[in-house]
Amino acid sequence: MRIGTSIFLLALGAVLAFAVNAEVPFISLDLVGYILMACGVVGLIWSLMASQRNRSVETRTVNDPGTGETITRSESHDGL
């Protein structure tokens, strides 16, 4: 979920919770709105954390003594 989707869920949840006064059998639109707003907040926090994570790349080069071949190895690590 990206930032735009999270903001959309927040807005949709707020509209359902505070602006819609319809009666739907077996469903509370207020509760659905609050759930959508909570999902939007969690998604927004997750998106912001994911955009700030660090990624490091470590590269090693070694010469094989038996064959004289050069071996290069790269490893990447996510910081989340």
VODREN-449185 format. One record per residue (C-alpha): residue number from 1; x, y, z. Coordinates in steps of 0.05 Angstrom, whole numbers. Layout:
N
(NUM,(X,Y,Z))
...
This chain:
80
(1,(0,0,0))
(2,(29,67,-20))
(3,(18,137,9))
(4,(-38,155,-40))
(5,(-78,92,-24))
(6,(-70,105,50))
(7,(-96,176,43))
(8,(-154,151,1))
(9,(-173,101,55))
(10,(-169,155,108))
(11,(-214,201,68))
(12,(-264,146,50))
(13,(-267,123,122))
(14,(-279,194,147))
(15,(-336,204,97))
(16,(-368,139,118))
(17,(-360,153,192))
(18,(-379,226,195))
(19,(-419,246,132))
(20,(-463,186,112))
(21,(-527,176,151))
(22,(-555,117,114))
(23,(-585,55,146))
(24,(-556,-9,118))
(25,(-582,-74,148))
(26,(-531,-114,188))
(27,(-474,-64,174))
(28,(-454,-4,215))
(29,(-425,47,166))
(30,(-394,84,225))
(31,(-354,22,244))
(32,(-334,9,172))
(33,(-310,81,167))
(34,(-269,75,231))
(35,(-238,10,206))
(36,(-220,42,139))
(37,(-189,102,175))
(38,(-148,55,219))
(39,(-124,16,158))
(40,(-105,82,125))
(41,(-65,105,185))
(42,(-28,38,190))
(43,(-15,39,115))
(44,(10,111,118))
(45,(58,95,175))
(46,(82,32,138))
(47,(93,71,73))
(48,(132,125,108))
(49,(175,75,145))
(50,(188,35,80))
(51,(208,98,43))
(52,(259,116,96))
(53,(294,49,103))
(54,(367,42,86))
(55,(396,-7,37))
(56,(470,-25,39))
(57,(508,-63,-14))
(58,(573,-99,3))
(59,(619,-122,-53))
(60,(679,-168,-44))
(61,(730,-188,-96))
(62,(775,-249,-84))
(63,(827,-283,-127))
(64,(822,-359,-126))
(65,(892,-386,-112))
(66,(879,-453,-147))
(67,(855,-426,-213))
(68,(876,-353,-211))
(69,(804,-334,-226))
(70,(776,-269,-198))
(71,(710,-278,-160))
(72,(665,-218,-145))
(73,(608,-226,-95))
(74,(556,-173,-79))
(75,(507,-176,-21))
(76,(451,-126,-6))
(77,(418,-116,61))
(78,(353,-79,74))
(79,(352,-38,137))
(80,(279,-47,158))
